[in-house]
Each structure stands twice: as C-alpha cells, then as structure tokens.
Amino acid sequence: MTADVTPRTDPAQVDVSVVVATYNAKRRDELDACLSAIDRQTVAPLEVIVVVDHNPNLLASVSEAFSSAMVIENRHARGLAGARNTGIDAARGSIVAFIDDDARPEGDWLERLHDCFDDPSAVGAGGALIPRWTGDRPEWLPPEFYWVFGCSYTGLPEHLAPVRNPIGANMAVRRRTLEEIGGFRADGDGGDPRALRSRGMVRAQGNVPDDTDLAIRVKQRWPDSIWLYQPEARVLHTVTKERASLSYFVRRSFEEGSGKARLAAFVGREDGLSSERRYLRSVLPHGIADGLRQLAHGDPRGGLRAIAIVIGVISSAAGFVHASLNRALERKAKRA
C-alpha cells in the first residue's frame, strides 16, 4: 500500500463538487474520517456536499458538526441512487465526484480523478477501492470477488485505461452528462420492493447496480464517449467482519447475479453483460488455475480460493436465473 500524499499548504481549487451520501449514525466515525481526508487533498474541491438519507436526527447532528460542508437531506426516494441524485441537484461544479461515507481517499485522490478529464472524450472516471479490513483478511476470499464488498478486483486495468463502468464509491462524472442523462436510475424496476442493502444503505433500488446502469446509458447515448479507470486515484474502503464472511459472500454473489439480470433487461444483454463475459471467460479461470497451482505447491489457501470462486459463480448464476424467471413470470402475468 502506498503512503498517503502530503497536501500542499494552500491547495489549488478545482471545479469539482464532492458528494458523500450517508445514512447510518453508527458510521459517524467513518464519515468523520472521510471528510477529514477530503480536507487534506492536494487540490481543494469547489464544495463538499453531504447528503443524509432520510434520517432527521443524523441530519441535525452532521449539520452541526460539519459547518464547512453543505449538509442536506435526500429529497428523492430513500436509497443511494436518490441520495446521489440529490447531490447532483445541489452541485455547482462542472464535475461531480462521488465517494461513500465509509471510504477514505488518499491525499491525491481528487487530483488524480480531476486529471482524467483533460481528455475531452472522458465523461467520467473512477479509481481504485482498496479494502480496509476491520478484522483479519480472510485467506479463502479470492481477490477476483472483492466486488462483493465494493472494492477493486482482479481483472481491472493496472494502469489508466477505458472501462465499461467505474465503481460508484469512487467515481467522478461531468455534471452536464449527469443532468442530460437524468442521473442515477432511482427505481430499478418500477416499484419492485426488493433492493440491495449494505450496512443500512440501499445500494441499488430494484436490485439493479445503478453505477453500472448509469455508465451504460451514457455510453449508449454518446457512443464516442469513454469512461476511464485510474488505479492511482485510491480510496480505502471499509470491509467489516460481517462483509468478509462466507454468508455475505454467497448472498452478495446471488444478489449481483439477480441485479445483472435486471440490468440486462433495461439496457440490453449485449451492453449489460459485456464485461461479465470477459470476466467469466478469462479472469475467473485464471483465478481457479492459480489457486490449484498454489494448492499443488503445498498452500491449501489457494485451494480454498479456487473453491470460493466456483461457489461465487454458482451463486451469481442462481441469482441471474432466479431474476430472469421472475421477470418472465411478471411479463406473462401482465399479458394475462
């Protein structure tokens, strides 16, 4: 892990609004650490917007504690997408950066993201999310599946490169693009009550990964645009003991498969599953092979990681099939 970068005494200001969504009062310490890290950036944002998601007591507390930030309530539907859309509505910067309240940016995070927009074809950019374990790192957990708790995973570029989509907990987008595309999809399935949740926050309404959905919709509307991944724009993302458990791993893999089925229904299978095909064809087979090689050389942890990859694939496939069948039944019921 690289050392944090010491910011300049008087950092230059960049035209970026930083949006931090928060919901759970139990995460106040993490929110404090996140905002403190934003204050220590090598470049200063135009503004920091903290959006409190339908929690009046937390709204009052955060408003009092962070007078230098714009602290507002979520004016849209409960959930991460609604909170981020509220931040977009309030933002004045030409670029809007998003970070989760349990993520701590390294010192040059904002500068690295901002530099990506020197490319006029870049509509957005994302950076690396490095696990910050609150307990021991599970030796059985394959890095290919670090996406289950919102961190960068094996298979992402190691250098600045175009990607289909960034991860929402560490991303920046041109405000004009966000406004013209209508922001994040706030309700993934016309009122479906099922939603992805993580530590009290609704991660995606209707079980659709809204950051991926946003990136694909933008690319479909502006085919010549690109999304960049800058692995040097790093944030440390908290991984609790619960999120590092086998039960969470299986549940999130299932939910991700379900979400990708719904995403494909909205944006089309070709675009909705393009990265997943490469991931299944190349990244995961290499991960299994590496794990088995380690096992053959006397390291049982490699075998455990290989088994976990298989379990993750099966769980994701089960979620995909389950959601696809449910949608087929719903369409049949509507036609009846």
SVG drawing of the C-alpha trace seen along z (x, -y; Angstrom):
<svg xmlns="http://www.w3.org/2000/svg" viewBox="-55 -29 60 60">
<polyline fill="none" stroke="black" stroke-width="0.4" points="0.0,0.0 1.4,-3.4 1.8,-6.1 -0.6,-9.0 0.4,-12.1 1.1,-15.2 -1.1,-18.0 0.2,-21.5 -0.1,-24.1 -2.5,-26.1 -4.0,-23.7 -5.4,-24.9 -9.1,-24.7 -10.6,-22.5 -14.1,-22.8 -15.4,-19.6 -18.3,-19.1 -17.7,-16.1 -20.9,-14.2 -20.9,-12.0 -24.1,-10.0 -24.7,-8.8 -27.5,-7.1 -26.4,-5.3 -25.5,-7.1 -23.3,-4.2 -20.9,-5.2 -20.3,-8.7 -16.7,-7.9 -16.1,-6.7 -17.9,-9.8 -15.6,-12.0 -12.6,-10.2 -13.9,-10.5 -14.5,-14.3 -11.2,-14.8 -9.4,-13.0 -11.2,-15.2 -10.0,-18.3 -6.4,-17.1 -6.4,-16.7 -3.6,-18.1 -6.3,-20.0 -9.4,-21.5 -12.9,-20.8 -15.2,-23.6 -17.6,-22.2 -18.3,-19.1 -22.0,-18.1 -23.1,-15.6 -26.5,-14.0 -28.2,-12.4 -30.6,-9.7 -33.9,-10.1 -32.5,-10.3 -33.6,-13.6 -31.5,-13.0 -28.4,-12.3 -29.1,-15.3 -29.1,-17.6 -26.0,-16.1 -24.0,-16.2 -25.1,-19.8 -23.8,-20.9 -20.5,-19.0 -19.6,-19.9 -20.3,-23.6 -17.8,-23.9 -19.8,-21.3 -23.2,-21.7 -25.3,-19.2 -28.7,-18.4 -31.4,-15.8 -32.1,-13.3 -35.0,-14.9 -35.6,-11.8 -36.6,-8.2 -34.7,-6.5 -31.6,-4.9 -28.1,-5.6 -29.3,-6.5 -31.7,-9.1 -29.1,-10.5 -26.6,-10.9 -29.3,-12.5 -29.9,-15.0 -26.2,-15.8 -26.3,-16.3 -29.2,-18.7 -27.3,-20.8 -23.8,-20.6 -22.3,-23.7 -19.1,-22.1 -18.7,-21.1 -17.5,-17.7 -19.3,-15.8 -17.2,-13.2 -18.9,-10.5 -17.4,-8.7 -19.1,-6.6 -19.0,-7.6 -17.0,-4.5 -14.3,-5.3 -11.1,-7.3 -9.4,-9.0 -5.7,-9.1 -4.2,-12.6 -4.0,-12.9 -7.3,-11.1 -9.2,-14.2 -6.3,-15.5 -5.9,-12.1 -9.6,-11.9 -9.7,-15.5 -6.7,-15.0 -8.7,-12.3 -11.0,-15.0 -8.1,-16.5 -9.4,-14.0 -12.4,-15.8 -14.0,-12.4 -14.0,-11.3 -17.5,-11.7 -16.4,-10.1 -13.7,-8.4 -13.2,-6.0 -10.4,-4.9 -9.2,-2.0 -11.0,-0.9 -8.6,0.8 -10.0,3.0 -9.5,1.6 -10.1,4.7 -11.6,4.2 -10.6,7.8 -8.2,10.3 -8.2,10.6 -9.9,13.9 -7.3,16.2 -10.1,18.0 -11.5,14.9 -10.4,14.6 -9.4,11.0 -11.4,11.8 -14.5,11.3 -13.6,8.2 -16.5,6.5 -18.9,8.2 -18.0,5.5 -17.4,2.7 -13.7,2.9 -11.5,3.2 -10.9,6.7 -8.6,8.8 -9.3,8.1 -9.5,4.4 -6.7,2.4 -3.4,1.9 -2.9,-1.5 -5.1,-4.3 -7.4,-2.8 -11.0,-2.9 -13.6,-0.7 -17.3,0.0 -18.1,-1.5 -16.4,-2.7 -17.4,-1.7 -19.8,-4.2 -18.0,-4.6 -15.0,-6.2 -16.1,-8.0 -16.5,-11.4 -18.7,-12.4 -19.3,-15.6 -22.3,-17.4 -23.7,-18.2 -23.7,-14.5 -25.4,-13.6 -28.1,-16.2 -28.7,-15.2 -29.0,-11.5 -31.3,-12.1 -28.9,-11.0 -28.9,-7.5 -31.8,-5.2 -33.7,-5.7 -36.1,-2.8 -34.7,0.2 -38.0,2.0 -41.0,-0.3 -41.5,0.1 -40.0,3.5 -39.6,3.6 -36.5,5.8 -33.3,3.8 -29.6,4.4 -28.7,3.2 -25.3,2.9 -24.8,1.7 -28.1,-0.2 -27.8,-1.8 -30.0,-0.8 -27.2,-0.2 -29.5,0.2 -33.2,0.0 -34.9,2.8 -31.8,4.9 -30.0,3.0 -26.4,1.8 -27.1,-1.8 -23.5,-2.9 -23.1,-0.3 -26.6,-1.3 -25.6,-4.9 -22.3,-4.3 -24.0,-2.1 -26.8,-4.5 -24.3,-7.3 -22.3,-5.2 -25.4,-4.2 -26.4,-7.8 -22.9,-9.1 -21.1,-6.2 -17.8,-8.1 -17.6,-9.0 -15.3,-7.0 -15.1,-6.1 -11.6,-6.0 -10.2,-3.9 -7.3,-5.5 -6.0,-3.0 -3.8,-5.7 -6.9,-7.5 -7.2,-5.4 -9.6,-5.3 -9.6,-2.9 -13.0,-1.2 -14.0,0.3 -14.7,4.1 -16.3,5.2 -16.0,8.7 -19.6,9.3 -18.9,8.3 -15.8,10.6 -17.9,13.7 -18.8,16.6 -22.6,16.0 -22.2,12.4 -20.1,13.6 -22.8,16.1 -25.6,13.6 -24.0,10.8 -23.0,13.0 -26.6,14.1 -27.8,10.5 -25.3,9.4 -26.4,12.1 -30.0,11.0 -29.1,7.4 -27.2,8.1 -30.3,9.9 -32.4,6.9 -29.8,4.6 -29.6,6.6 -33.4,6.2 -33.1,2.4 -30.0,1.8 -29.8,4.9 -27.8,8.1 -25.0,7.1 -24.1,4.0 -25.3,5.1 -23.2,8.3 -20.2,7.3 -17.7,7.1 -19.1,10.1 -18.5,12.3 -14.8,11.5 -14.6,11.9 -16.1,15.4 -14.1,16.4 -10.7,15.2 -10.4,13.7 -12.1,16.5 -10.5,19.5 -7.1,17.9 -8.0,17.4 -9.0,21.1 -5.9,22.3 -3.7,20.1 -5.4,21.4 -4.9,25.0 -1.3,24.4 -0.8,22.9 -2.5,26.0 -0.2,28.3 2.8,26.5 1.5,27.1 -0.6,24.0 -4.1,25.0 -5.3,21.4 -5.0,21.5 -7.4,24.4 -9.9,22.6 -9.8,19.6 -10.4,21.8 -13.4,23.4 -14.7,19.9 -14.6,18.8 -16.7,21.8 -19.2,21.0 -19.4,17.4 -20.0,18.3 -22.8,20.7 -24.4,18.2 -24.3,15.4 -25.7,17.8 -28.5,18.8 -29.4,15.1 -29.3,14.4 -31.6,17.3 -33.9,16.5 -34.4,12.9 -34.8,13.9 -37.6,16.4 -39.3,13.9 -39.3,11.3 -40.7,13.8 -43.5,14.7 -44.2,11.0 -44.5,10.3 -46.7,13.4 -49.0,12.2 -49.3,8.7 -50.3,10.2 -52.9,12.5"/>
</svg>
